[in-house]
Amino acid sequence: MGARRVLRDPFPILVGVITAAVLGILLIYPIGKALLSSFVPQGEALALKNLSLVNFQRFVTSPLYKSALVNSILVSLATTFFATILALPAAYAMARIKIPLKSLAMSLSVIPLIAPPFIGAYSWVLLLGRRGIVTVFLQENLGITLPSIFGPFGIILALSLSYFPFVFLIVQGALAAADPYIEESAAIAGARRWRILRTITFPLVAPSIASGALVVFIRALGNVGVPSVLGGDFYVLPTLILFQVEGFFNLNGAAAIAVVNVLLVLVFLLFMRRFSGKKRYVTLTGTTQRSKQNDSLGARVFGNVYVWGLLAFALVPQAMVVFSSFAERWAGTLLPTSYGLANYRLILGNVLEPIFNSVWLAGVATLLALAFGTVTAYVSLRRRFPGKWLLDLTIMLPFVLPGIVTGVAYLTTFNSGPIVLTGTSALLVFGYFVRRLAYAFRSVSASIGQVDPQLEEASIICGASWGGTMRKVTLPLIAPGMLAGAILVFSTLIGELSVTIMLFSGKTKTVSIAIFEYLTSHRIAPASAMGTVVIVITLLLVLLASRLTGKSMADMFK
Amino acid sequence: MQVGTLSVRGLTKVFETKDGPVTAVDDVNLEVASGEFFSLLGPSGCGKTTTLRMIAGLETSTSGTIAFGGRDLAPLPSASRNLGMVFQSYALFPHLTVLENAAYGLRVRRTPSVKVKERVVHLLELLGLGGLHGRYPSDLSGGQQQRVSIARALAYEPDMFLLDEPLANLDAKLRVQMREEIRRIQKELGVLALYVTHDQEEAMSVSDRIGVFRLGKLMQVGAPTEIYRNPTTLFVADFIGKINFFPAASAGKGDVTLGSGWSVRPGSRHPLSAAEAAGFGVTSDAVVAVRPEHLAIERHPAEDGIPGRVRRRLFLGSTTRYFVTCDASLKEVIVETPRPIEGVGEGDGVTLSFDPSDGIAYVGSESP
């Protein structure tokens, strides 16, 4: 009799009203207004009589718009493809082949997710650019000429290596959790290894592959930092948005591009749904037997070489950032000619204010997201009320919205109208809040889901009030999960770029903006030093969260 | 109305589901005396747990009243009803020690620390948890967790002790041991206990009285012996223990004639509803129910009796069980005798008989 307790207290109604107000003002209203303003020509008032398709016509008339659209589709699809292809063998190897230091490998695999991709993107120029270390080596020794790192090659390379862990982690998890007896029955029935892989294993993890690929696609489509650093005159939709806003302050045009951006996400989402179907294979069983490890020599050689090779390759950008941050003189030579802390001394005067800004903006947004996420997650899991599906859907909406779209929506919405926030810190805090609310909601939901509702009932039966039950039973039990969620949200906001770049002002310049400005003006040395600071801070925070929850770093990103 | 008596009147619960309203509990009436051990027994989905949760205040009722000691419980939230409850999952607080789990209700009541300690230590001792005060629930065995949850429920001397399938997660041997222990401590403290279970043997062994539920309705309330010896419906007869059903025709003046032509006057007589007859595949206007141990088995044919043929004989040690195919029975007849009957083997034709006073007749309303 799975009926929940029906309560007489006004709590759900109060929470419902506050939730609806917050989500309405901070999420639905900006999205709606941005959508509306995309149909209004620049400079015209937001009124029904002014509606036109002029902003969208540019996708037909302007070569720049046309190419940006095609480039975006190309880059996102290629990134999704390569990230998936790179991830699958590694996921299989990690789940089924004996690999020494497996947990270290798992932890390393999340570093590309923690470090913002644009920070490491310039490393590829240092390595593969016209005068890059690898380019020069290949040309002088082997006579091989690489394609230019500026343009699609560099963007796809950098994004694929940054985002493959999304597919890797989810597929590895699905493979590790799959019932080993299923594959064993196929083997008993006479199927050989390759056939099992093709007819059993792959179909079982196909839904996981699809959801990992979806995340990669959304990220790649919304990433503004990497194409800004490596794009040159190769435009994609996010850099086109940036161009429209910074160059012409054409908010209506930017909104239209954002709408097209979201449409692409929706098309891909529908395509993936068709591909993975509605099937969900839950093969989790009561058995504690681990899936059998393949310990043939060939498999072990392949597995180790592939996994460690991929990790080494994927961590090159972060390693290069740290390396070049110590390079004092590096001009016209293959390797730096002197090393030292000069870059750190250089940024010392400039780094404190951006870091301070990043920390307090991200901190306030994190606290808000955590408080709001906890209350809504609790109500959503523990109470029954009409319209619950709408709450769940709305709160998860930012998950499928590329960051730059949230940025454009906020910029368009709060620049005029009843609520004006342009240039304020509040604008960034709310933008961060909305952007990360789904993360906080999800991680708190997971914690609450672990708490048996009967624990709360037991406390109430013992005579405790609802508040007392929360204080003495529920909150102590979910506190580690809440803290880990908070740290995760905070650390990913420290280097946040795609919302920040739309919403920052002179007063609220963050560390990500500072790095971005150094990079786009080709001042690599201070950018590396500041990037190193960000990478180290976020890595330490995630390690701390991992210690607090006893979860591995990899599990926290699943 | 007596002090310390639980009184449930017309209790009904209707759940609104996608497929329309479902009546989970249907007009239940109960009186449970102070200090009594009362079981709510029935198959899963029969409404017994929902009834308990309504009494606990964890579920609202659609209609009806629940009163304790003459006081209506409806306006009181769970926390104010002064109840102790043991959950199927035990629901121990994983972040608190054994001692703090057991002390939880007393701390909520702001009992002075010294008294808390005194009371909880005594109770844990009583439950054989003496040396485990500082342990956490995750370090305890299933049986120990069970005891802690009993200690937590009883520490603050609740007015009622509610148990929702408390033994479902234990192995068979521990179940028997724990149910004895639960009854012992309940009697020692003299607290009114309401015990939900689907296991009829468990209910029979611990309860003073049992209420048998079916499809939200309370079918029968009585002491274990009464429920066993004189079930008022085919459902209760069939649900509690083993029983054989013989279709019969009503012959007036309390007599019924079995399919074999044997006429008897059963010791008790109850009405048989058309719906229940249909549910058990009965087409005759009466049924006589006889427990396996009340049937006698003979080698030679007799005029007063039921002819059949032994299909299988099972020697079980303390008893011997015969499966007899019989034209005059709804299903294969089960006979249990203390020792094997000399000269009766598999494949033999036999005659079954019983003392008519051991038979229970269910007679349809249309018959005279």
HADDOCK unambig.tbl for C-alpha pairs under 7 A between the chains (distance, minus, plus):
assign (segid A and resid 1 and name CA) (segid B and resid 45 and name CA) 6.87 0.50 0.50
assign (segid A and resid 5 and name CA) (segid B and resid 58 and name CA) 5.58 0.50 0.50
assign (segid A and resid 5 and name CA) (segid B and resid 59 and name CA) 5.15 0.50 0.50
assign (segid A and resid 6 and name CA) (segid B and resid 59 and name CA) 6.40 0.50 0.50
assign (segid A and resid 6 and name CA) (segid B and resid 60 and name CA) 6.59 0.50 0.50
assign (segid A and resid 454 and name CA) (segid B and resid 91 and name CA) 5.64 0.50 0.50
assign (segid A and resid 455 and name CA) (segid B and resid 91 and name CA) 4.81 0.50 0.50
assign (segid A and resid 455 and name CA) (segid B and resid 92 and name CA) 6.65 0.50 0.50
assign (segid A and resid 455 and name CA) (segid B and resid 93 and name CA) 6.51 0.50 0.50
assign (segid A and resid 458 and name CA) (segid B and resid 91 and name CA) 6.59 0.50 0.50
assign (segid A and resid 460 and name CA) (segid B and resid 78 and name CA) 6.29 0.50 0.50
assign (segid A and resid 460 and name CA) (segid B and resid 79 and name CA) 4.98 0.50 0.50
assign (segid A and resid 461 and name CA) (segid B and resid 78 and name CA) 5.58 0.50 0.50
assign (segid A and resid 461 and name CA) (segid B and resid 79 and name CA) 5.18 0.50 0.50
assign (segid A and resid 461 and name CA) (segid B and resid 83 and name CA) 6.03 0.50 0.50
assign (segid A and resid 461 and name CA) (segid B and resid 84 and name CA) 6.47 0.50 0.50
assign (segid A and resid 461 and name CA) (segid B and resid 85 and name CA) 6.76 0.50 0.50
assign (segid A and resid 462 and name CA) (segid B and resid 79 and name CA) 6.40 0.50 0.50
assign (segid A and resid 462 and name CA) (segid B and resid 83 and name CA) 6.81 0.50 0.50
assign (segid A and resid 462 and name CA) (segid B and resid 84 and name CA) 6.45 0.50 0.50
assign (segid A and resid 462 and name CA) (segid B and resid 105 and name CA) 4.66 0.50 0.50
assign (segid A and resid 463 and name CA) (segid B and resid 79 and name CA) 3.81 0.50 0.50
assign (segid A and resid 463 and name CA) (segid B and resid 80 and name CA) 5.99 0.50 0.50
assign (segid A and resid 463 and name CA) (segid B and resid 82 and name CA) 6.67 0.50 0.50
assign (segid A and resid 463 and name CA) (segid B and resid 105 and name CA) 6.22 0.50 0.50
assign (segid A and resid 463 and name CA) (segid B and resid 108 and name CA) 6.46 0.50 0.50
assign (segid A and resid 464 and name CA) (segid B and resid 79 and name CA) 5.74 0.50 0.50
assign (segid A and resid 464 and name CA) (segid B and resid 108 and name CA) 5.77 0.50 0.50
assign (segid A and resid 465 and name CA) (segid B and resid 79 and name CA) 6.35 0.50 0.50
assign (segid A and resid 477 and name CA) (segid B and resid 95 and name CA) 6.93 0.50 0.50
